[in-house]
C-alpha cells in the first residue's frame, strides 16, 4: 500500500485477485480507514462487478460517512444478486430507517428474521420502528424476543427500558436498566436513563447519583446535564438560583451524607469547560515540573472563581483520583515554586488546607517538599517568637501539609487578625483539636481491656480516629422504634413487637460518633449509651454531638468483651462494623446478646467475604510489600495501588473507587487493620441460631431488583430468607459492598 491515510485515493496492485483486494478492504474498514476501504472495494468490483460482499460492505462504508442514498443503492444491488443474506437485509433496513423510509425498512427486517430466526439486530430494529411510531407495547414484544436470543445485549436492554419509561412504568424500567448496568456501567446514556427512571418515581436522591456519574463519564454532553439539572430542581424545587447555587444550599442544609453529594458536585464541576481543561492538563502530565509556573498560577486563579469547588474542598472529602492529582500538583507547585499567594488566591489555599486536614494528609509528599516544609515551619516560628504578624498565606500553606495544632499552640494566634478563610482553617486545625484534648479527660473509662487484640485495635484508633467527618445526616422527625422499622422504605415485619416509650439504646463501637447520632435522632425519646475503645474517637464524637446540639448520648470508653461489668440491659443494641475486628466475633456477639432485654432488637453490621475481594487484594499487597501502618508508608501504598489500578488491575481499580480510599484513617481501616474477619450469610445464620436470635431483615437502600427480590421472599421463614439472600449475593457479589447490616430479635421469653 502506498497510502495509509483516511482520505484520498489508494494505489492498488493490479496483479492482486478480487479476494485479496477484498481482504485488504475489510482490514482498512475495521481500522476506520474508510477512504482506503472504499477505493479497495471499488477495485474489487472492477474485477468482479457481482461481488455481493464488496457491494454490501461498500454500502456500509458509505453509511458510516452518512452518504445514505448511495449506501442504500449498493446494498440493494448486493441483495438483487443474493437476496438470501440476512445481514445485508438488516443493513439495508437500518439504512432506510436513517432515510425515514420505515415501511420499506420493515420489509427487509422481516426478511432478515425469516432467513435467520435468531437475528437479534433485526428484532431490535423492528422494535425501534414501533418505538418511533409510539407503539410501545409492540416495541417491547420485539425487544423481549431479541433478549430471548441474547439476554445480555445492552443496546436492546436500553431500548426495552426506555419503552417502559414511555409507558409510565419506571419501576419495571429500573429492573431492566440495572441488568444493563451490571454488564456495562460505563455507558453514560444508560446512567442517565437510570437516573430519569428514579426521577419519574420522585426519588431524586437516587437519581442524583446516576445523573452525576453520566456527566463524569461523558462531560459536556447536554443530555446528561439536562437530566442532572432536572434532578437537582426536583430535589430542591426553589424558584431562584442555578444548579450550582442549589447544590450549595443542599450542602448548607446538611441533611445529605457527604458521599451522597460528592458525585453530584463533581458532575456539576466536570460540566464546566474550564474545570475539564484543568483536569485534562494535569492528567496528561506525569510530573509537576512539566507544567509552567505561569500556567499553575492561572489555573489557581480560575479555580478560586468556582465557589462550589471551594465549598467542596472545605467541607467534604474529595473522592476522585483525577481531582486529587490536580490538588497534589498544585500544592507541590505552590510550595516549591514560591508562587505568590495574594488575596485572590488565599481562599483556594485555605480550602486546600481544609481538604488536606479532612483527608488526614493522604497525598504523597516528595523529599523536596519535606525540605522546603522545614524551612517554612522555621520561618513561621521565627515570626511568632519575634512578635511579627503571621503571614496567613504561609500559615495556610503549612496547613496543607501538617495539622497546625501539632506545630503551634492556640495562644500563638491570640493577638493576630486573620481573614475569614484563614479563621476557618484555624478553627478546624487548632481550636477544635484542642477542644478534643480537653474533652478526653472528662470521658469515663468504664472497663479495662485485657484482650491483646482489643489493645492493638485501641492503639490504631487512638492514632487514627475513624472516620473524620465534618457533616453527617441526622433525623429531624424522630419516631418510635416500631414506626421507623415498619414503615417505608424498610417495611419490616416485627410481628407482636411492642416499642418502648423511651428506648434505652446501646451503640457498641460508636467510633467518632456518626453511628451514635443515628439512633439518638431517629428514635423518639431515645437514651443512647455509646461506647468505644478509643478515647480519641470518643472526644471527637462528643465535640461533634455538642456542635449539633444532640444531648441524649452518654459516651464512655469500654471494651465490648468486658461490657457485662456495666450491669445494665438495653431495649436496642446496635453494633455495626465492630464485631469483625474482634479476635473472636462470636464472643463479643454473645456479650451483646446478654445485654439485650427479652424481646429486644439488635442491629448488626459485618463484612461480607464475597463483597471484599478488592480489599483482600489490598491487604495482600500490604503484606507482600511490607508496608507499615505509618503515615508515610500508607501514602506510598496508596500511590502503588493507584499505579497498579491504572495498569488495569481490576481488584485494585475497585479498591481505589471506595470512599475509604481517600482519607488516611479510613485507608488504614480498609486494608491495614490489625484484625479483620469476613463472613458469608450461611455463617451469619449459624451464629444467629447459636445465639437464639431471629433474623428480621436487612437495612439497606432497596431499589429496583433488590426490591423485587426482597418482596418475592417476604413470606419465607428467617432461615430460608438468609439462604436465598446468599444465592442472590453469589450471583451479585457487590450487593453488600459496604457490609451486611441487618436487624434481629431476641425471644420475648
Secondary structure as UniProt FT lines:
FT   TURN            14..15
FT   HELIX           18..30
FT   TURN            31..32
FT   HELIX           34..47
FT   TURN            49..50
FT   HELIX           52..64
FT   TURN            65..66
FT   HELIX           68..81
FT   HELIX           86..98
FT   TURN            99..100
FT   HELIX           102..115
FT   TURN            117..118
FT   HELIX           120..132
FT   TURN            133..134
FT   HELIX           136..149
FT   TURN            151..152
FT   HELIX           154..166
FT   TURN            167..168
FT   HELIX           170..183
FT   TURN            185..186
FT   HELIX           188..200
FT   TURN            201..202
FT   HELIX           204..217
FT   TURN            219..220
FT   HELIX           222..235
FT   HELIX           243..253
FT   HELIX           258..270
FT   HELIX           273..284
FT   HELIX           288..290
FT   HELIX           293..303
FT   TURN            304..305
FT   HELIX           307..315
FT   HELIX           321..336
FT   TURN            337..338
FT   HELIX           343..358
FT   TURN            359..360
FT   HELIX           367..385
FT   TURN            386..387
FT   HELIX           392..399
FT   TURN            400..401
FT   HELIX           404..406
FT   HELIX           410..413
FT   TURN            414..415
FT   HELIX           420..426
FT   HELIX           427..431
FT   HELIX           432..440
FT   TURN            441..442
FT   STRAND          444..445
FT   HELIX           452..463
FT   HELIX           481..486
FT   TURN            488..490
FT   TURN            495..496
FT   TURN            501..502
FT   STRAND          504..508
FT   TURN            511..513
FT   HELIX           514..522
FT   TURN            524..525
FT   STRAND          527..532
FT   HELIX           535..548
FT   STRAND          553..557
FT   HELIX           560..566
FT   STRAND          570..576
FT   HELIX           579..581
FT   HELIX           585..595
FT   STRAND          596..606
FT   HELIX           610..612
FT   HELIX           613..625
FT   HELIX           631..646
FT   TURN            647..648
FT   HELIX           650..655
FT   TURN            656..657
FT   HELIX           659..662
FT   HELIX           664..671
FT   HELIX           681..691
FT   STRAND          693..698
FT   HELIX           705..712
FT   TURN            713..715
FT   HELIX           718..731
FT   TURN            733..736
FT   STRAND          740..746
//
